[in-house]
């Protein structure tokens, strides 16, 4: 089961969108100089126990729910996330996953409107730098399109 450490509203995670960010703990990646190393631990509360309350409390303040991490990446965790996607979409909001892995979009991820892939590699910089290895993908016509350049435009202003 997914654990979360905190939640908040942010305009930084998704360009031009207000995000309800849910910080998922138990990250398996251990990126050097990670900006949220506390998420590498089993920390927080069970998301399943609080998700609908969190969603309803913040509903008027966000466009998209952004899951920051995948937890232990088990089949059970993936199914739980997909259940949240179904719930969120039924309430006319969008979904995003910041997976933090060096991977391509996997079949199970296809319910997300946005997916950020790529580990944080300090020498390549964050997603706001054109040298980054990370990518933000947006689902358009059932295909994922790379829109990472939007972060670079915002960073230059």
C-alpha atoms as one frame of an Amber mdcrd trajectory, in Angstrom:
protein
   0.000   0.000   0.000   1.176   3.483  -0.833   2.385   5.743   1.952   2.456
   9.506   1.627   4.583  11.965   3.568   2.784  15.207   2.758   0.533  17.036
   0.309   0.445  20.577  -1.014  -0.635  22.890  -3.787   2.073  23.882  -6.280
   2.307  25.792  -9.537   5.841  24.531 -10.188   5.374  20.828 -10.923   3.143
  21.135 -13.992   3.606  24.170 -16.228   0.465  26.331 -16.414  -1.419  24.060
 -13.975  -2.167  24.149 -10.266  -1.199  20.786  -8.830  -2.281  18.906  -5.767
   1.074  17.251  -5.100   1.067  14.033  -3.100   4.548  13.068  -1.925   4.763
   9.264  -1.956   7.357   7.695   0.350   9.387   4.470  -0.054  11.197   5.741
  -3.168  13.527   3.035  -4.450  15.896   5.186  -6.526  18.376   6.818  -4.133
  19.381   9.567  -6.568  22.551  11.364  -5.481  21.673  14.754  -3.947  17.954
  14.044  -4.163  15.908  17.138  -3.253  13.494  15.054  -1.128  15.634  12.318
   0.476  13.118  11.755   3.284  10.837  10.135   0.663  13.334   7.267   0.429
  12.077   5.990   3.789   8.856   4.263   4.777   7.340   7.439   6.151   3.894
   8.936   6.551   0.359   7.600   6.440  -1.490   5.162   4.222  -2.791   7.114
   1.245  -5.799   4.817   0.893  -7.086   5.958   4.291  -6.973   9.672   3.435
  -7.057  10.115  -0.336 -10.715  11.038  -0.840 -10.644  13.487   2.080  -7.497
  15.177   0.741  -8.972  15.315  -2.762 -12.239  16.843  -1.561 -10.635  19.376
   0.798  -8.383  20.766  -1.963 -10.743  20.228  -4.928 -11.353  23.921  -5.702
  -7.627  24.743  -5.643  -6.105  22.427  -8.242  -6.376  21.251 -11.859  -4.277
  18.126 -11.597  -3.218  15.562  -9.008   0.529  14.967  -9.197   1.856  11.809
  -7.565   5.471  12.470  -6.625   6.890   8.955  -6.735   5.720   5.366  -7.101
   6.455   3.918  -3.677   7.900   0.415  -3.803   6.745  -0.019  -7.429   4.883
  -3.233  -6.645   1.925  -4.457  -8.669  -0.270  -3.593  -5.688   1.067   0.003
  -5.637   0.507   0.362  -9.384  -3.077  -0.886  -9.114  -3.728   1.516  -6.237
  -2.462   4.439  -8.347  -4.624   3.403 -11.273  -7.647   3.297  -8.962  -6.853
   6.890  -7.946  -6.608   7.868 -11.628 -10.070   6.463 -12.284 -11.467   8.352
  -9.288  -9.731  11.627 -10.252 -10.839  11.478 -13.890 -14.423  10.745 -12.841
 -14.319  14.048 -10.972 -13.053  15.973 -14.013  -9.461  16.504 -12.880  -6.200
  15.458 -14.536  -3.446  13.155 -13.286   0.345  13.186 -13.328   3.033  10.752
 -12.225   6.593  11.769 -11.416   8.113   8.305 -11.526  11.774   9.272 -11.118
  12.998   6.265 -13.054  15.021   6.008 -16.230  12.383   4.252 -18.285   9.956
   4.562 -21.135   6.230   4.902 -20.523   5.017   1.519 -19.325   1.618   0.023
 -20.184   0.277   0.446 -16.658   0.997   4.218 -16.806  -1.428   4.898 -19.659
  -4.138   6.334 -17.395  -1.972   9.336 -16.491  -2.396  12.581 -18.414   1.232
  13.545 -17.718   4.287  11.488 -16.828   7.711  12.720 -15.771  10.429  10.152
 -16.401  14.144  10.147 -15.666  16.155  10.052 -12.475  17.657  13.215 -11.082
  21.250  13.392 -12.319  22.956  16.358 -10.719  25.524  16.768 -13.517  22.699
  17.102 -16.083  20.618  19.461 -13.979  16.944  19.583 -13.076  14.076  19.491
 -15.554  14.190  23.289 -15.799  17.564  23.074 -17.595  17.887  22.110 -21.258
  20.755  19.751 -20.337  18.487  17.541 -18.218  17.915  13.856 -18.830  14.401
  14.139 -17.376  11.322  14.447 -19.582   7.770  15.580 -19.048   5.346  13.784
 -21.336   1.759  14.807 -22.054  -0.837  12.396 -23.363  -2.354  13.670 -26.621
  -4.493  11.472 -28.868  -3.438   8.375 -26.906   0.274   9.088 -27.449   2.751
  10.715 -25.109   4.402  13.861 -26.440   7.556  15.376 -24.928   6.731  18.854
 -23.561   9.851  19.282 -21.399  10.771  22.444 -23.331   7.957  24.293 -21.525
  10.030  24.158 -18.330  12.975  25.685 -20.170  10.850  28.557 -21.497   9.535
  29.275 -17.991  13.054  29.124 -16.553  14.274  31.773 -19.010  11.693  34.383
 -17.965
